Structures are given as C-alpha cells and as structure tokens.
Amino acid sequence: MNVTAYAASVGHSVWFSHDLGETWNRAFTPTGGIYNESRAWCVATHPARRGDVLAGTDLGVYRWTVAGDRWEHLPSPMDGLHILQIGQSPHDPDVVFAGTRPAQLYRSADGGRTWRRCDVGNSVECEFINTPRVTSIHFDPRDADTIWITIEMDGIFVSRDGGESWEKCIEGLKSPDTHNLVFFDDELGDGRTILCSTEEGLHRSRDEGRSWQFVEVPDAPWPYFRCIAKRTDDSGVVFLSVGDKPSGERGMLFRSRDRGETWAVVDLPEPPNTTIWWIATNPADPDLIFFCTIFGQIFRSTDGGENWLKLRRELGELRMIAWQPAA
C-alpha cells in the first residue's frame, strides 16, 4: 500500500513523505499556497477523502488537495490564532472541529467553508502557561453526537449534542493539565474504559468521564505523560509517551497489551531527544505507526509497534505527525 505521511513543523510549515518517512519535502514555494516558514501545529486526515488534508497554522486553516497540488487558505474566525488541533468526524467528513490557543473551539458543518464558535465554558487564564490551549479533539467511537476535548490547563470537556453544550469532567484528576484520550469499548457496548494522559501521570475512567482514578506506571521516571494512542485493531495494545518535561531532553515510550492495565518500556533503537509529542496511527494499517519528538526526530514501526526504526531525517520542531493511504 502506498501511503503519504505528514509532519506539522513549527517554522517550516507541513512536510510530506511518500516513502514511509525516508525522505521529506514541502509544497513548492512559488505555487504552494502556504508560507513555507509558517508555524504548523497540526494536520488532520480522513479515510473518506484521501489526499485531502487539513492543517492548522498560526496563519489560519489550510486544505491540501491532490487535484489542486497546493494549500488553500480557508478563511475563518481563527485567523490570527494558533490552531493547535483539528478533528474530522469519522461519521461525516464535513463535520470538523478545531481548537486553538487561546483555548477556543470552533465547528464547521461544511468541510471548513464556514465556522462558528462553540460555547465550551472553559477558563481563559490559567497558572504556569497563562493561556489555556486545546490539546486534543476526539469523536466518540460509539456516538456521532459526542465529542471530547482536552485543554491544557483546564481539564476534559464533553459534548453529547454535537457541540451545542459542554460538561467539564475533572473529578479525581491530579492535574487539569490534560493532553490526550483513548477509548476502549467492550464488544457488547456495556462497558467502557477511557485513559487520559496528563502532566501528573495517567488517569482512567470507567463511568464515561464522570470520575477519574490515577493509574500507576511503575517504571516511568517522570510524571509528565504526553501522548497516548491505541493500535487501530482489537488487540488492546496502547502506547504512551513520557518525558522529563514538555521541551526537555529525555523521553520514553511505554506499551500496554491489556488496555492500560499494565505497562512496560518499549525498547527503541536510540533514546528520544526529548518528549515524544505525537503518535500517528491509521485504521488502514494497524501495523504502520509513526511517532515524533518535539525536537524533530521521527520513529517508524511496520509491525504494530513491536520494533522501531529511527529515521535519518530530522525536521526541526515538530508538533504532529499523521499518515494516510495515498490518493
């Protein structure tokens, strides 16, 4: 299967790779439609629209289409904000949510042509980083009208009516500095586990986010848990990144084979140079997984995360990596 990988970089826009990350290029500068030294914070793909990619930058939302072979700016109320997260609904690719810094959430029902702001009710200021920011967007795997977001540093929010109203879910969290979520549902639909990575470790909910319990990861030397992502099959395998601090000097990858009940350190070919910031999976091939560090390293696995290769090319400061089958 031919695939295209994408890497959002802070200072070099979006990179493309057509050979599993061995080489990388950007849009052709004179005609690419995006400033190639822009800060790109995120990229979002959708299985129904291969080659159609949305990118969040500090200049606005952009769409790449293979037919146009360029980035198209999608004017929105987010122009001028840092667009940190974009999520496309797996149920309807025209439904898109985007999260920013300062922490605001916007919804589009027409594929990004028009947007409206959601009234999440989150804080506008916070300690340490001063300005809250959206760190992840998730469409509930069971209910098309339910959307989850994490905000740094303001907790977890859920909407059960398509983004019209929101509920804050922080009971039991050791820290409101929340980063990412994964969902595990029982086959009969009568049981669910949600895992959340935070600045103060891993947390688990078994009651739809109404309460959270701290989860011990005994071999983790630091409490800063950043990205969490499950393999896109029914294996129960999930990966978790841990670092000494957000833009530190050391990072580790952990793996659980039992939906987060127990964890073990993943053996990597060389130590990550800082915190692993994003883990990229895709249902098109559960065995192909990438992850990137915030300081530009990219690792790849082609056997579901059992073995990893550190790729030669490093791409400056990275915030997200994604891949999809080629158009």
N, C-alpha and C positions, 0 to 999 in steps of 0.2 A: 504494500500500500504506500503510495506517495503521500507525504504529509508536508505541511508548512508550519514552521514554528515561528512564534513572535515573541519579542522581548521589548518591554517598555523601559526606556532608559531616561534618567534624569540628566539631560544635556545633549542627547543625541537622538531624540525622537524614538521611533519604533524600528527595530531591526527585524529582518526576515531571514529565515533559513529554509532551504528546500532540500537539504541533505542531512537531516536529523541533527543539526547543530554543528556540523563540521565547519561550515563557512557561513558568514552572515553579511548581509547588505541592507542598505536603506533605500527609500524611494529616490529616484533620480532627481537631483536638486532642482534643476530649472523647471521641471514639469510635475514634480511630485505632489504639489498642493499643500505641503506642510513645511514649516520652518524646520530644517534638519538639525538645528541645535535647540529645539524646544524641549521642555521637560514633559516627558510622557510618564504618567503614573500607572496606567492600567491598559489592558487590552481584553476584549471580550469577543468570543466566537460563538456560533450557534450551529448545531448539526444540520438544520434545515437550509442554511444559507452558506454553503462552502465558499470560501474566498471573500465573504462579506465580513469585515472585521470592524469593530468599534474601538476607538482609542480615546482615553481621557487624558487631557494635557492641561497645562496652565494657560493655553490659548483657546480652549473650548473642546467640544466633542468633534471627532473626525470619523468618517467612514471610509474604509478602503474597499473598493470593488475591483475584481479582476478585469471586468469589462472596461472600466474606466482607466485602470492601471495608474491610479493616483488617489490621494487623500482628498476627500470632500468635506469641507467645514459645514457642520450642522449648527446654525445659529440657535442659541438657547439662553435662558436666564443665567446659565452657569458660566458664560463667557467672562473671563477675568478671575474665576475661582480655580482652585486646584481640584481637578476632577479625579478623585483617587480610586473610585470603584464604579464599574458598570456591570450590570447583570441583565441578561436577556432571558425572558421566560422560556423554559423548555416546552411549555404548553402552547405559547403563541409568540413567535419571534418579534412581532410588532410591539409587544409589551416590554418596555425597557425601564429599568430604574438606574439612577446614577447618584452617587454620593460624593460629597465634596468636603473640602476644608475651606472655611469653617463648616462645621457639620450641618449640612442640609441634604435633603433627599428630594429628588425630582423624578417624576413619572412621565413616560411617553406611551401613548397607545397607538402611535402610527409610525413606529420604527425610527423615532428620533427626529421627525419633522417638526413636531411641537411638543412642548414640555409644560408641566405645571408642578409647583412645589407642594410637597406633602407636609401636613402639619404633624410632625412626629412628636413635638413637645420636649425635645432634648435640651440640655443645657447649652448655653452659648459661650460659657467660660469654664475653665477647669484648672486644677493645680498642675504644676510642673511644665506642661506643654502649652498652657494658656488658652489655646484654641482647640476645642474638640474636633475630631475628624472621623469620617466614616471609614471603617477598615475592612468590612466585607458585606456583601449582599447575597442572600440565599432565597431561592424559590423553594417552598416546601415540596418535598418529593411526593407527598400524598394529596395535597390540596392546592389547586391552582390559585386560589384566592389568598393564600397565606404566604407572607413574605417576612423574612427575618433579616435584621441588620445588626452589626456590632459597631460600637462607637468608642473611640479612644479619646477621652477617658470618661465615658458616661454609661457604659453597660450594654445590655442587649435589649432590643425592641422588636416586637412582633405585631404585624397587622394581619387580621383574619378576614378582611373585607377588601382586599385588593389595593391597600394603601390609603384608604379613607380615614381610618382611625388606628391608633397605635397604643400598645401597652408596654410598659417598662418591666423587664424581668431580671431582677438583680438579687433576689433573696438568696443568701448563702454564698454569694461571690466574695472572695477575699479582696478583690480589686475590681473597680469599674473600668479598668483599662483592658477592654476586651478586643480580641484580634480576629478570631475565626471560629467557625462552627462546622461540625459534621453530624449527619443524622443516620441512625441505624433503625430500621423498622422491621418488626417480626413479620413473617410471611402472612399471617392471618390478619395483620393490621391492628392487633390489640395490644401491642407493646412497642415502645419507642425509647431509644437512648439518644441523647444529644450530648456531644462533647464540645467544650469551649476552651480555647487557649487564651490565656491572659498573662499580664505582666507578673502575676503572683501564682503561676502554676496552672495546672489543668483542672477543669471542673466538669461535672456530669449532672445531667438532669434526666429523671425518669418520669416526670409529670408535666411534659410539654413546656418546660422552661419556668414553671411557677416557682420552683426552688432548685438550688444547686448545691452539690456536695464537692468538696475538694478531693482530688484523686492523687494519691502518692505515685510519683515516678522515681523510685529509689535511686537510680543511677544518674539522675540529672544533677549536675553540679551547680546549676544556676536556676533561679525561678522564672526567668524570662522565656515564656513559651510563645512563639510567634505564629507559625502557620500549621494548620492541621488539614489533612486531606486523605480521603479513603480511596483505596483502589476501586476502580469502577466495575467491580464484579460482585459476586455474592460470597467472597472469601472471608470477609470480616477483617481484612488487612487495612490498617490505617497508619499513616505516617505523621510524625510530629517533629517540628523543629524547635531547638532550644539554643539560646545564645547567652553570652555573658552580659550583653546589653544591646539596645537597638542597633547602634552602629559601632559595635565593639570589635574585638579581634579574634574571637573564637566562636565556633558554632558546632552543633551536633545534630544528627538525625536519629530519631527513635522510631521503632516499628512495633506495632501490636498486631497479633494474629487472632485476637479474640475480642474485637470491637472495643478495645481500650481498657480491658480488664487488667492486662499485664503488659509490660513494655520492656524492650531490650534495645541496646545501642546498635545502630547499623554500622557495619564496617565499611568505610569509604576509602578510596584509593589514596586520598590525601586530605588533611584537615581543611575544612572550610575556613576561608579567611575572615569571616565574620558571621553574623546571624543569617541563617537560611531564611529568606524573606518570602518566597512563594514556591509552591509545589504544583506542577501542572499535570493534570490527568485528563483523559477524554474517554467516553464510553466506546468510541470507535475501536479502541485497542487498549484494554486494561493493562497490558504488559509494557506499554510505552509511557514512561514517566520522566519528566524533567524537574529539576529544581534549580533555583538561582540564589546566590548570596547577594546581599545588598551592595557588595563591592565588586560585582561583575562576574564572579565565577558561575559556570553552568555545568551541572552534572546530568548524566542521562543513564536510564536503565531501560533495557529492552526485554527484561524477564520479570516484570511486575515488582521491581524493587529488590530482588534478591542480590543482584550485582550491579555495581555502578561504575561509570567511566567519567572522569573529569575531562571535559572538552578543552581543547587547546586554546580557543579564542575566548578572551575576556572582554567585557563590553562596558567598562566604566561602572557607573552606579545604576543598578537595576532595581526595579520595584515589582515587576511581574513578568511571568513567562507563561505562554499558552501555546497549544498546538491544535490542529485540526486536519482531517484529510484534505488533500489538495483539490481544488475545484476542477 
